[in-house]
Amino acid sequence: MKDASRPSRPPLVTVYIPAHNYGRYIERAIESVLRQTMRDWELIIINDGSTDGTEDILKRHENHPRIRVLHQTKNGLNVSKNIALRLANAAYVMRLDADD
C-alpha cells in the first residue's frame, strides 16, 4: 500500500539545517520552512551532538512527512553538510542556518 503522506516523486528543493546547540533558534528556523508558499520541498535536520535541548525540540517534528531528522555525535559542520547532501533527494539544495 502506498503511503499517502509521502510524495511519490522527489521534491524540487531540499532544505537542510545543520544544528549544534541551537535550541534557542531551531524552532523558528523549522517554522520558516513550514510556512513557505512553495510546497515542493523536504527538510533535513542534522543534530550534531547538541546538549542544550535541541534534540527535544526536533523530536516534535520527526513524524512530519517532509522532515527527516538525524541525530549524531558531534562531528562538525563539514561532516553534517556532507551527510545532508548525500541524503538530499531534490534537484536543488540549500542550507538554512539554525540561527537564521
Sine and cosine of phi, psi and omega as CSV:
sin_phi,cos_phi,sin_psi,cos_psi,sin_omega,cos_omega
0.00,0.00,0.68,-0.74,-0.02,-1.00
-0.98,0.21,0.68,-0.73,0.04,-1.00
-0.99,0.15,0.95,-0.32,-0.07,-1.00
-0.93,0.37,-0.32,0.95,-0.02,-1.00
-0.99,0.16,-0.29,0.96,0.02,-1.00
-0.97,-0.22,0.71,-0.70,0.04,-1.00
-0.90,0.43,0.49,-0.87,-0.03,-1.00
-1.00,0.07,-0.15,0.99,0.03,-1.00
-0.75,-0.66,0.32,-0.95,0.00,-1.00
-0.89,0.45,0.50,-0.86,0.05,-1.00
-0.95,0.31,0.26,-0.96,0.04,-1.00
-0.97,0.24,-0.60,0.80,-0.09,-1.00
-0.78,-0.63,0.72,-0.70,0.20,-0.98
-0.96,-0.29,0.82,-0.58,0.15,-0.99
-0.96,-0.28,0.75,-0.67,0.07,-1.00
-0.80,-0.60,0.59,-0.81,-0.01,-1.00
-0.84,-0.54,0.93,-0.36,0.17,-0.99
-0.99,0.12,0.74,-0.67,-0.11,-0.99
-0.68,-0.73,0.81,-0.58,0.17,-0.99
-0.72,-0.69,0.94,-0.34,0.01,-1.00
0.84,0.55,0.74,0.67,0.07,-1.00
-0.93,-0.37,0.55,0.84,-0.01,-1.00
-0.82,0.57,-0.53,0.85,0.02,-1.00
-0.91,0.40,-0.44,0.90,-0.18,-0.98
-0.88,-0.48,-0.38,0.92,-0.23,-0.97
-0.87,0.49,-0.60,0.80,0.00,-1.00
-0.88,0.48,-0.68,0.73,0.00,-1.00
-0.92,0.40,-0.60,0.80,0.04,-1.00
-0.91,0.42,-0.69,0.72,0.03,-1.00
-0.89,0.45,-0.71,0.70,0.01,-1.00
-0.87,0.48,-0.55,0.83,0.02,-1.00
-0.91,0.42,-0.56,0.83,0.07,-1.00
-0.95,0.30,-0.69,0.72,-0.02,-1.00
-0.89,0.46,-0.47,0.88,-0.03,-1.00
-1.00,0.05,0.00,1.00,-0.02,-1.00
-0.88,0.47,0.59,-0.81,0.06,-1.00
-0.98,0.21,-0.49,0.87,0.10,-0.99
-0.98,0.22,0.85,-0.53,-0.16,-0.99
-0.98,-0.21,0.01,1.00,-0.09,-1.00
-1.00,-0.08,0.94,0.35,-0.08,-1.00
-0.61,-0.79,0.26,-0.96,0.23,-0.97
-0.75,-0.66,0.44,-0.90,0.01,-1.00
-0.84,-0.55,0.80,-0.60,0.07,-1.00
-0.90,-0.43,0.80,-0.60,0.03,-1.00
-0.88,-0.48,0.83,-0.56,0.03,-1.00
-0.96,-0.26,0.95,-0.31,0.07,-1.00
-1.00,0.09,0.95,-0.30,-0.12,-0.99
-1.00,-0.06,0.92,0.39,0.10,-0.99
0.94,0.35,0.57,0.82,-0.01,-1.00
-0.89,0.46,0.55,-0.84,0.02,-1.00
-0.81,-0.59,0.23,0.97,-0.13,-0.99
-0.92,-0.38,0.26,0.97,-0.03,-1.00
0.99,-0.16,-0.04,1.00,0.05,-1.00
-0.82,0.57,-0.67,0.74,-0.03,-1.00
-0.86,0.51,-0.66,0.75,0.01,-1.00
-0.90,0.44,-0.64,0.77,0.03,-1.00
-0.91,0.41,-0.69,0.73,-0.03,-1.00
-0.92,0.40,-0.52,0.85,0.01,-1.00
-0.86,0.51,-0.48,0.88,0.02,-1.00
-0.93,0.37,-0.29,0.96,-0.07,-1.00
-0.93,-0.36,-0.05,1.00,-0.11,-0.99
-0.90,0.44,-0.39,0.92,-0.02,-1.00
-1.00,-0.08,0.02,1.00,0.05,-1.00
-0.92,0.39,0.70,-0.71,-0.10,-0.99
-0.91,0.41,-0.33,0.94,-0.02,-1.00
-0.92,-0.39,0.18,0.98,0.01,-1.00
-0.89,-0.45,0.76,-0.64,0.12,-0.99
-0.88,-0.48,0.74,-0.67,0.00,-1.00
-0.88,-0.48,0.76,-0.65,0.06,-1.00
-0.87,-0.49,0.79,-0.62,0.06,-1.00
-0.96,-0.27,0.76,-0.65,0.01,-1.00
-0.64,-0.77,0.30,-0.95,0.15,-0.99
-0.95,0.33,0.32,-0.95,-0.09,-1.00
-0.88,0.48,0.91,-0.40,0.03,-1.00
-0.88,-0.47,-0.18,0.98,0.01,-1.00
0.99,-0.13,0.25,-0.97,-0.08,-1.00
-0.90,0.43,-0.70,0.72,-0.05,-1.00
-0.89,0.46,-0.67,0.74,0.04,-1.00
-0.90,0.43,-0.69,0.72,0.01,-1.00
-0.88,0.48,-0.69,0.72,0.03,-1.00
-0.88,0.48,-0.70,0.72,-0.02,-1.00
-0.91,0.41,-0.60,0.80,0.06,-1.00
-0.89,0.45,-0.73,0.68,0.00,-1.00
-0.87,0.50,-0.67,0.74,0.01,-1.00
-0.90,0.43,-0.59,0.81,0.05,-1.00
-0.94,0.35,-0.55,0.84,-0.02,-1.00
-0.99,0.16,-0.34,0.94,-0.09,-1.00
-0.89,0.46,0.69,-0.73,0.01,-1.00
-0.96,-0.29,-0.14,0.99,-0.17,-0.99
-1.00,-0.04,0.26,-0.96,0.07,-1.00
-0.95,0.31,-0.52,0.86,-0.02,-1.00
-0.86,-0.50,0.67,-0.74,-0.03,-1.00
-0.78,-0.63,0.72,-0.69,0.06,-1.00
-0.68,-0.73,0.57,-0.82,0.05,-1.00
-1.00,-0.09,0.68,-0.74,0.11,-0.99
-0.86,-0.51,0.90,-0.43,0.04,-1.00
-0.93,0.36,0.63,-0.77,-0.07,-1.00
-0.87,0.49,-0.43,0.90,-0.03,-1.00
-0.98,-0.18,0.26,0.97,0.08,-1.00
-1.00,0.01,0.00,0.00,0.00,0.00
